[in-house]
Amino acid sequence: MIGSTVAADTGLKIGEKLIAAHGVQPSAEAKEHTENPWTVVGILAPTQTAVDRAIYINLDSFYSH
């Protein structure tokens, strides 16, 4: 699940893939984890809170990335 601001800022839609990265983009230090992308399964309605700027993933999948 992604927040409404994340969806608006990235253009991600339901069913599209999301790749995690470490570091500040764009930079030479940034490392993308392309081997296990997440799939956007929902976009939360705007709340005008930090929820809008968040990405929600299953913790088990976090440790497998």
N, CA, C and O atoms as a printed pandas DataFrame, in Angstrom:
     atom_number atom_name residue_name chain_id  residue_number  x_coord  y_coord  z_coord
0              1         N          MET        A               1    0.852   -1.170    0.000
1              2        CA          MET        A               1    0.000    0.000    0.000
2              3         C          MET        A               1    0.896    1.231    0.000
3              4         O          MET        A               1    1.958    1.252    0.622
4              5         N          ILE        A               2    0.444    2.245   -0.708
5              6        CA          ILE        A               2    1.172    3.507   -0.691
6              7         C          ILE        A               2    0.205    4.634   -0.361
7              8         O          ILE        A               2   -0.993    4.550   -0.636
8              9         N          GLY        A               3    0.749    5.685    0.230
9             10        CA          GLY        A               3   -0.054    6.853    0.541
10            11         C          GLY        A               3   -0.360    7.657   -0.712
11            12         O          GLY        A               3    0.283    7.487   -1.748
12            13         N          SER        A               4   -1.343    8.526   -0.605
13            14        CA          SER        A               4   -1.793    9.302   -1.759
14            15         C          SER        A               4   -0.707   10.225   -2.305
15            16         O          SER        A               4   -0.613   10.400   -3.520
16            17         N          THR        A               5    0.110   10.816   -1.447
17            18        CA          THR        A               5    1.191   11.689   -1.917
18            19         C          THR        A               5    2.262   10.886   -2.634
19            20         O          THR        A               5    2.800   11.334   -3.647
20            21         N          VAL        A               6    2.576    9.708   -2.121
21            22        CA          VAL        A               6    3.551    8.835   -2.797
22            23         C          VAL        A               6    3.049    8.518   -4.199
23            24         O          VAL        A               6    3.814    8.582   -5.162
24            25         N          ALA        A               7    1.784    8.179   -4.318
25            26        CA          ALA        A               7    1.207    7.858   -5.627
26            27         C          ALA        A               7    1.282    9.063   -6.565
27            28         O          ALA        A               7    1.661    8.928   -7.728
28            29         N          ALA        A               8    0.924   10.227   -6.060
29            30        CA          ALA        A               8    0.942   11.434   -6.888
30            31         C          ALA        A               8    2.364   11.814   -7.304
31            32         O          ALA        A               8    2.600   12.182   -8.455
32            33         N          ASP        A               9    3.302   11.726   -6.373
33            34        CA          ASP        A               9    4.678   12.132   -6.653
34            35         C          ASP        A               9    5.421   11.163   -7.568
35            36         O          ASP        A               9    6.279   11.577   -8.346
36            37         N          THR        A              10    5.095    9.884   -7.476
37            38        CA          THR        A              10    5.821    8.874   -8.259
38            39         C          THR        A              10    5.080    8.430   -9.516
39            40         O          THR        A              10    5.687    7.901  -10.447
40            41         N          GLY        A              11    3.770    8.647   -9.539
41            42        CA          GLY        A              11    2.970    8.160  -10.657
42            43         C          GLY        A              11    2.652    6.680  -10.563
43            44         O          GLY        A              11    2.099    6.103  -11.500
44            45         N          LEU        A              12    3.000    6.051   -9.432
45            46        CA          LEU        A              12    2.715    4.625   -9.267
46            47         C          LEU        A              12    1.218    4.367   -9.225
47            48         O          LEU        A              12    0.452    5.147   -8.659
48            49         N          LYS        A              13    0.819    3.269   -9.829
49            50        CA          LYS        A              13   -0.583    2.854   -9.850
50            51         C          LYS        A              13   -0.691    1.424   -9.343
51            52         O          LYS        A              13    0.306    0.704   -9.282
52            53         N          ILE        A              14   -1.888    1.019   -8.983
53            54        CA          ILE        A              14   -2.123   -0.348   -8.511
54            55         C          ILE        A              14   -1.655   -1.335   -9.572
55            56         O          ILE        A              14   -1.954   -1.186  -10.756
56            57         N          GLY        A              15   -0.918   -2.343   -9.125
57            58        CA          GLY        A              15   -0.396   -3.366  -10.023
58            59         C          GLY        A              15    1.018   -3.102  -10.500
59            60         O          GLY        A              15    1.664   -4.004  -11.034
60            61         N          GLU        A              16    1.520   -1.875  -10.317
61            62        CA          GLU        A              16    2.880   -1.563  -10.744
62            63         C          GLU        A              16    3.893   -1.989   -9.676
63            64         O          GLU        A              16    3.543   -2.182   -8.512
64            65         N          LYS        A              17    5.134   -2.129  -10.089
65            66        CA          LYS        A              17    6.208   -2.587   -9.212
66            67         C          LYS        A              17    6.914   -1.404   -8.562
67            68         O          LYS        A              17    7.059   -0.334   -9.153
68            69         N          LEU        A              18    7.349   -1.635   -7.323
69            70        CA          LEU        A              18    8.090   -0.647   -6.546
70            71         C          LEU        A              18    9.416   -1.277   -6.148
71            72         O          LEU        A              18    9.446   -2.379   -5.601
72            73         N          ILE        A              19   10.513   -0.575   -6.423
73            74        CA          ILE        A              19   11.843   -1.083   -6.097
74            75         C          ILE        A              19   12.406   -0.259   -4.948
75            76         O          ILE        A              19   12.404    0.972   -4.995
76            77         N          ALA        A              20   12.884   -0.940   -3.924
77            78        CA          ALA        A              20   13.481   -0.268   -2.772
78            79         C          ALA        A              20   14.908    0.143   -3.094
79            80         O          ALA        A              20   15.591   -0.508   -3.886
80            81         N          ALA        A              21   15.353    1.238   -2.468
81            82        CA          ALA        A              21   16.728    1.697   -2.651
82            83         C          ALA        A              21   17.243    2.264   -1.346
83            84         O          ALA        A              21   16.477    2.781   -0.533
84            85         N          HIS        A              22   18.542    2.163   -1.153
85            86        CA          HIS        A              22   19.223    2.751   -0.007
86            87         C          HIS        A              22   20.078    3.897   -0.520
87            88         O          HIS        A              22   20.681    3.795   -1.588
88            89         N          GLY        A              23   20.132    4.977    0.227
89            90        CA          GLY        A              23   20.920    6.132   -0.175
90            91         C          GLY        A              23   20.025    7.227   -0.700
91            92         O          GLY        A              23   18.810    7.063   -0.814
92            93         N          VAL        A              24   20.639    8.335   -1.013
93            94        CA          VAL        A              24   19.893    9.491   -1.508
94            95         C          VAL        A              24   19.902    9.439   -3.028
95            96         O          VAL        A              24   20.963    9.379   -3.648
96            97         N          GLN        A              25   18.729    9.462   -3.616
97            98        CA          GLN        A              25   18.611    9.404   -5.073
98            99         C          GLN        A              25   18.731   10.792   -5.658
99           100         O          GLN        A              25   18.283   11.719   -4.983
100          101         N          PRO        A              26   19.269   11.042   -6.804
101          102        CA          PRO        A              26   20.173   10.119   -7.495
102          103         C          PRO        A              26   21.598   10.296   -6.964
103          104         O          PRO        A              26   22.080   11.423   -6.843
104          105         N          SER        A              27   22.237    9.243   -6.665
105          106        CA          SER        A              27   23.623    9.328   -6.209
106          107         C          SER        A              27   24.351    8.036   -6.534
107          108         O          SER        A              27   23.735    6.997   -6.774
108          109         N          ALA        A              28   25.660    8.122   -6.537
109          110        CA          ALA        A              28   26.468    6.938   -6.831
110          111         C          ALA        A              28   26.357    5.907   -5.714
111          112         O          ALA        A              28   26.561    4.715   -5.945
112          113         N          GLU        A              29   26.029    6.369   -4.486
113          114        CA          GLU        A              29   25.944    5.451   -3.353
114          115         C          GLU        A              29   24.615    4.694   -3.303
115          116         O          GLU        A              29   24.515    3.676   -2.619
116          117         N          ALA        A              30   23.612    5.168   -4.006
117          118        CA          ALA        A              30   22.289    4.542   -3.950
118          119         C          ALA        A              30   22.364    3.126   -4.516
119          120         O          ALA        A              30   22.931    2.901   -5.585
120          121         N          LYS        A              31   21.785    2.178   -3.786
121          122        CA          LYS        A              31   21.759    0.785   -4.234
122          123         C          LYS        A              31   20.309    0.346   -4.338
123          124         O          LYS        A              31   19.583    0.319   -3.345
124          125         N          GLU        A              32   19.898    0.003   -5.546
125          126        CA          GLU        A              32   18.534   -0.482   -5.756
126          127         C          GLU        A              32   18.485   -1.983   -5.568
127          128         O          GLU        A              32   19.419   -2.701   -5.923
128          129         N          HIS        A              33   17.381   -2.444   -5.005
129          130        CA          HIS        A              33   17.153   -3.878   -4.817
130          131         C          HIS        A              33   16.158   -4.346   -5.877
131          132         O          HIS        A              33   14.969   -4.507   -5.605
132          133         N          THR        A              34   16.665   -4.560   -7.080
133          134        CA          THR        A              34   15.805   -4.897   -8.218
134          135         C          THR        A              34   15.370   -6.355   -8.238
135          136         O          THR        A              34   14.474   -6.722   -8.998
136          137         N          GLU        A              35   15.999   -7.198   -7.404
137          138        CA          GLU        A              35   15.698   -8.636   -7.465
138          139         C          GLU        A              35   14.353   -9.005   -6.841
139          140         O          GLU        A              35   13.802  -10.055   -7.172
140          141         N          ASN        A              36   13.813   -8.180   -5.956
141          142        CA          ASN        A              36   12.544   -8.496   -5.292
142          143         C          ASN        A              36   11.640   -7.272   -5.202
143          144         O          ASN        A              36   11.440   -6.747   -4.107
144          145         N          PRO        A              37   11.086   -6.801   -6.321
145          146        CA          PRO        A              37   10.232   -5.611   -6.236
146          147         C          PRO        A              37    8.910   -5.918   -5.529
147          148         O          PRO        A              37    8.429   -7.051   -5.552
148          149         N          TRP        A              38    8.336   -4.899   -4.906
149          150        CA          TRP        A              38    7.001   -5.021   -4.320
150          151         C          TRP        A              38    5.984   -4.592   -5.367
151          152         O          TRP        A              38    6.301   -3.817   -6.270
152          153         N          THR        A              39    4.776   -5.093   -5.248
153          154        CA          THR        A              39    3.685   -4.699   -6.133
154          155         C          THR        A              39    2.736   -3.799   -5.363
155          156         O          THR        A              39    2.333   -4.122   -4.245
156          157         N          VAL        A              40    2.379   -2.669   -5.961
157          158        CA          VAL        A              40    1.413   -1.764   -5.336
158          159         C          VAL        A              40    0.048   -2.444   -5.387
159          160         O          VAL        A              40   -0.462   -2.744   -6.467
160          161         N          VAL        A              41   -0.541   -2.685   -4.214
161          162        CA          VAL        A              41   -1.836   -3.363   -4.151
162          163         C          VAL        A              41   -2.960   -2.411   -3.755
163          164         O          VAL        A              41   -4.133   -2.780   -3.810
164          165         N          GLY        A              42   -2.613   -1.203   -3.361
165          166        CA          GLY        A              42   -3.637   -0.236   -2.999
166          167         C          GLY        A              42   -3.026    1.132   -2.785
167          168         O          GLY        A              42   -1.841    1.268   -2.483
168          169         N          ILE        A              43   -3.867    2.147   -2.951
169          170        CA          ILE        A              43   -3.474    3.531   -2.704
170          171         C          ILE        A              43   -4.461    4.091   -1.689
171          172         O          ILE        A              43   -5.671    4.099   -1.915
172          173         N          LEU        A              44   -3.924    4.557   -0.572
173          174        CA          LEU        A              44   -4.769    5.058    0.505
174          175         C          LEU        A              44   -5.370    6.419    0.140
175          176         O          LEU        A              44   -4.741    7.218   -0.554
176          177         N          ALA        A              45   -6.566    6.667    0.605
177          178        CA          ALA        A              45   -7.212    7.964    0.400
178          179         C          ALA        A              45   -6.445    9.042    1.155
179          180         O          ALA        A              45   -5.865    8.765    2.205
180          181         N          PRO        A              46   -6.433   10.269    0.633
181          182        CA          PRO        A              46   -5.721   11.353    1.314
182          183         C          PRO        A              46   -6.262   11.608    2.720
183          184         O          PRO        A              46   -7.469   11.586    2.957
184          185         N          THR        A              47   -5.323   11.850    3.651
185          186        CA          THR        A              47   -5.706   12.133    5.040
186          187         C          THR        A              47   -5.129   13.456    5.539
187          188         O          THR        A              47   -5.466   13.914    6.631
188          189         N          GLN        A              48   -4.251   14.070    4.727
189          190        CA          GLN        A              48   -3.545   15.295    5.125
190          191         C          GLN        A              48   -2.659   15.046    6.341
191          192         O          GLN        A              48   -2.446   15.945    7.154
192          193         N          THR        A              49   -2.141   13.814    6.464
193          194        CA          THR        A              49   -1.231   13.439    7.546
194          195         C          THR        A              49   -0.009   12.745    6.929
195          196         O          THR        A              49    0.100   12.610    5.711
196          197         N          ALA        A              50    0.894   12.315    7.793
197          198        CA          ALA        A              50    2.088   11.597    7.335
198          199         C          ALA        A              50    1.739   10.302    6.602
199          200         O          ALA        A              50    2.546    9.806    5.816
200          201         N          VAL        A              51    0.567    9.757    6.842
201          202        CA          VAL        A              51    0.113    8.535    6.166
202          203         C          VAL        A              51    0.171    8.716    4.646
203          204         O          VAL        A              51    0.451    7.763    3.919
204          205         N          ASP        A              52   -0.088    9.917    4.173
205          206        CA          ASP        A              52   -0.090   10.189    2.736
206          207         C          ASP        A              52    1.297   10.040    2.110
207          208         O          ASP        A              52    1.416    9.812    0.907
208          209         N          ARG        A              53    2.343   10.167    2.926
209          210        CA          ARG        A              53    3.720   10.138    2.428
210          211         C          ARG        A              53    4.428    8.829    2.748
211          212         O          ARG        A              53    5.654    8.753    2.667
212          213         N          ALA        A              54    3.677    7.807    3.106
213          214        CA          ALA        A              54    4.275    6.548    3.560
214          215         C          ALA        A              54    4.079    5.421    2.545
215          216         O          ALA        A              54    3.182    5.447    1.703
216          217         N          ILE        A              55    4.966    4.433    2.669
217          218        CA          ILE        A              55    4.872    3.184    1.912
218          219         C          ILE        A              55    4.741    2.082    2.946
219          220         O          ILE        A              55    5.557    1.991    3.863
220          221         N          TYR        A              56    3.732    1.251    2.809
221          222        CA          TYR        A              56    3.466    0.188    3.786
222          223         C          TYR        A              56    3.755   -1.162    3.148
223          224         O          TYR        A              56    3.220   -1.500    2.093
224          225         N          ILE        A              57    4.624   -1.931    3.821
225          226        CA          ILE        A              57    4.994   -3.256    3.317
226          227         C          ILE        A              57    4.864   -4.273    4.437
227          228         O          ILE        A              57    4.853   -3.921    5.617
228          229         N          ASN        A              58    4.768   -5.514    4.059
229          230        CA          ASN        A              58    4.769   -6.612    5.007
230          231         C          ASN        A              58    6.183   -6.738    5.582
231          232         O          ASN        A              58    7.156   -6.746    4.829
232          233         N          LEU        A              59    6.301   -6.835    6.908
233          234        CA          LEU        A              59    7.630   -6.905    7.521
234          235         C          LEU        A              59    8.419   -8.126    7.081
235          236         O          LEU        A              59    9.638   -8.048    6.933
236          237         N          ASP        A              60    7.748   -9.254    6.869
237          238        CA          ASP        A              60    8.462  -10.433    6.395
238          239         C          ASP        A              60    9.128  -10.172    5.050
239          240         O          ASP        A              60   10.248  -10.624    4.812
240          241         N          SER        A              61    8.445   -9.448    4.171
241          242        CA          SER        A              61    9.022   -9.154    2.861
242          243         C          SER        A              61   10.199   -8.173    2.993
243          244         O          SER        A              61   11.132   -8.217    2.191
244          245         N          PHE        A              62   10.159   -7.299    3.992
245          246        CA          PHE        A              62   11.269   -6.368    4.219
246          247         C          PHE        A              62   12.565   -7.137    4.482
247          248         O          PHE        A              62   13.611   -6.808    3.922
248          249         N          TYR        A              63   12.493   -8.143    5.320
249          250        CA          TYR        A              63   13.690   -8.892    5.665
250          251         C          TYR        A              63   14.180   -9.786    4.530
251          252         O          TYR        A              63   15.334  -10.214    4.540
252          253         N          SER        A              64   13.327  -10.074    3.558
253          254        CA          SER        A              64   13.764  -10.886    2.432
254          255         C          SER        A              64   14.403  -10.039    1.331
255          256         O          SER        A              64   14.954  -10.580    0.372
256          257         N          HIS        A              65   14.330   -8.725    1.466
257          258        CA          HIS        A              65   14.896   -7.833    0.438
258          259         C          HIS        A              65   16.320   -7.554    0.753
259          260         O          HIS        A              65   16.984   -6.826    0.015
